[in-house]
Amino acid sequence: MNAPQIITTPTGEELVVIPKADYEALLHAAEEALEDAADVAIYDERKADLKTENPADVTMEILRGSSRLKALRNWRRLTQAELATTIGVSQGFLSDLESNRRKPSAQTRALLAKALDIPGQWIEP
């Protein structure tokens, strides 16, 4: 960008004169900034629709060794006791499900999906 020229009018107002190419570059940069802001707004809206933090956190927890059920429960910020009470099972039973010592029935899978507000397919059969 070339150095601007500043002109003072007879009334004392200062005007800045820049080459047309610089002016067009500024307009282009402003348009890109508006487009970027719109993209950020869309991202923020979609993330808010998730109601919690990013579900990628579930994947990261699974990669660290947790079962899918435990990762989903933690993602929803529930304790075992809270989730067990919500679906009407004991905390020990839920612990067995999380550690894969037991498999949930179809009814239990449906209750877990509802309590965790997730698609039923996310609960392992």
Disulfide bonds with the S-S distance in Angstrom:
none
